[in-house]
Amino acid sequence: MKNLFVPMLFLLSFLFFLADHGEAAVPCPTVDAKAAACVGFATGKDPKPSTVCCSGLQQLAQTVKSVDDKKAICRCLKAGAKSLGIQDRFLSKIPQACNIKVGFPVSVNTNCETIH
């Protein structure tokens, strides 16, 4: 019985590690839904980000639990930005206008893989 204790302890520790670090990153449909109200401002059609835009992005920011989440959100936003005609000069103003601390430059040119 003692011979099994150490291997079992190691296995349980490893499984807890995987459970803690193996969670999926934020999915694009969630990102798209939370950021959808920002398109008007980010394309230059609206004079400022709407309350719904800021609220959605604040909710999205609260879902971030890891660097992988930040990278996933960045990749989703970049993919959407290309197809929607998002303009960098408006996009970069959203975090400050919505009072959200992002921790990396918000731009259609941001390299999502360098976010830490």
N, C-alpha and C positions, 0 to 999 in steps of 0.2 A: 504494500500500500504506500509506503514512504517513497518507493521508486517512482510512483505516478504523480506525486504531489508537485514536484518542480515542473515537469512538462505540462501538467494541467494548469498550473499557475501561469506559466509562460503563454499557453494557448489562450487562456481567458484574458490576459493582459493585451495580447495581440488583437483579439476580437473586439475588445473595448476601444482600442486605438483605431481600428478600421471603422467602427461604428461612429466614432467621434469625427474622423477625418474623411469619411467616405460619402458624406451627404452630397447630393447633387447641387450644382450651382443654380442660380436663379434662372428659370426658363424664359426664353424670348417672348412667349405669349404674355407672361406676367409683366415683363419690361414694356412691351408694346402697349398693353392696356393702361399701365400707370403713366406712360409718357405721351399717349395719344393727344391729350389736350394741349400739349406744348407745340404741336406742329405749326399752328397759326403764327405764333411768335417766331419760332425757329426758321420759318420760311420768309419772314418779313411782312406777313399779312396783318398781324395784330401788333399794336403799339407796345404792348407789354405782356409778360406771361400771365395767364389767367389764374385765378385762385385755384381752380380745379387742376391746372397744370402743376402748380407748386405743391398742392396737397398730394397729388399722385407721386411726384418725385420724392417728397419727404417720406411717404409710405415706402417707396422703393428703397430709399436710403436706410430705412430701419430694418429691411430684410437682409442687409449685408452682414454676413457673419465671418467672412474670410476674404482673403485676397482673390481666391478663385471666383467668389461672387462678384467682386469688383470687375474682374476681367470679363466674366460672362456678360454682365450688364453693359460694359463698354462695347463688346463685340456685337451684342444685339442692337444697341443704339447706332453703331456705325453702319450696320447692314441696313437698317431702316433709313438712315440719313441719306444714303446714296439714292434710294428709290424715291424719296419724297422731296428732293430739292432743298434740303436743309442748308442754310447759309451760316458759315462759321462765325461771322461777325455778330449774329444774333444768338447762336447756340452758346457761344462762350460767355454770354451775359446771364444766362439762366441761373447758374448756381448763386450768384450774388443777388439777383433779383428775387429769388425764392428763399434766400438765406439758408442755403444748404452747403455744408462743407464736404467737398468731394475728395480732396487729397491728391488730385492729379489734374493736368490741364484738360479742359473740356473743349474738344475740337474734333472736327471730322478727320483730322490728320493724326490724332493720338494713336500711338502704338500700344494697343491694349495689352500686349504681352510684357511690356516693361513696367506695368503698374505693380506697385508693391504695397 
